[in-house]
Amino acid sequence: MGSNTKRRTTMAKLNRENRLREKRMEKEMRRGAPRVEAEAAEPLQPLGTDHLDRLDRMDPEVAAIVAEEAKRNS
């Protein structure tokens, strides 16, 4: 038995496998596209005032600045 008895994968088989792999990737992209669009379309939620609860733990100067900005934005 020489080296000629070794089986080789034909180019046709490699091409079929590549097409199948590409087809699966395209299908996965189509499945994921609506999720990506839905996530991008969600409106951003405005920031609440929960950061104002932490004013007592902040540096007094920083707390004053944050409180002034919150009053201006309200």
C-alpha positions as CSV (number, residue, x, y, z in Angstrom):
1,M,0.0,0.0,0.0
2,G,1.6,3.2,-1.2
3,S,0.8,6.8,-0.6
4,N,-1.6,6.7,-3.6
5,T,-4.3,4.9,-1.5
6,K,-4.7,8.0,0.6
7,R,-8.2,9.5,0.2
8,R,-8.4,13.1,-0.7
9,T,-11.2,15.6,-0.3
10,T,-12.3,16.8,-3.7
11,M,-12.7,20.4,-4.6
12,A,-16.4,19.9,-5.2
13,K,-16.9,18.7,-1.6
14,L,-14.8,21.7,-0.3
15,N,-16.9,24.0,-2.4
16,R,-20.2,22.5,-1.1
17,E,-19.0,22.8,2.5
18,N,-18.0,26.5,1.9
19,R,-21.4,27.3,0.4
20,L,-23.2,25.6,3.3
21,R,-21.1,27.5,5.8
22,E,-21.8,30.8,4.1
23,K,-25.5,30.1,3.8
24,R,-25.6,29.4,7.6
25,M,-23.8,32.6,8.3
26,E,-26.2,34.6,6.2
27,K,-29.2,32.9,7.9
28,E,-27.8,33.7,11.3
29,M,-27.2,37.4,10.2
30,R,-30.8,37.6,9.0
31,R,-32.1,36.1,12.3
32,G,-30.0,38.6,14.4
33,A,-30.8,41.7,12.3
34,P,-34.3,42.3,13.9
35,R,-32.8,42.1,17.4
36,V,-30.1,44.6,16.5
37,E,-32.6,47.0,15.0
38,A,-34.9,46.7,17.9
39,E,-32.1,47.4,20.4
40,A,-31.1,50.4,18.3
41,A,-34.6,51.8,18.1
42,E,-35.3,51.8,21.8
43,P,-35.4,55.3,23.1
44,L,-33.0,56.3,25.7
45,Q,-34.4,56.8,29.2
46,P,-33.8,60.2,30.8
47,L,-31.7,60.3,33.8
48,G,-33.6,60.4,37.0
49,T,-32.9,62.3,40.2
50,D,-31.6,59.3,42.1
51,H,-28.1,60.8,42.0
52,L,-29.5,63.6,44.2
53,D,-29.9,61.1,47.0
54,R,-26.2,60.7,47.2
55,L,-25.5,64.4,47.7
56,D,-25.0,64.0,51.4
57,R,-22.1,61.6,50.8
58,M,-20.4,63.9,48.3
59,D,-17.9,66.6,48.8
60,P,-19.9,69.8,49.8
61,E,-18.6,71.8,46.8
62,V,-19.4,69.1,44.3
63,A,-22.8,68.6,45.9
64,A,-23.6,72.3,45.5
65,I,-22.7,72.2,41.8
66,V,-24.8,69.1,41.1
67,A,-27.8,70.6,43.0
68,E,-27.5,73.8,41.0
69,E,-27.4,71.9,37.7
70,A,-30.4,69.8,38.7
71,K,-32.4,72.9,39.5
72,R,-31.5,74.5,36.1
73,N,-32.5,71.3,34.2
74,S,-35.8,70.8,36.1
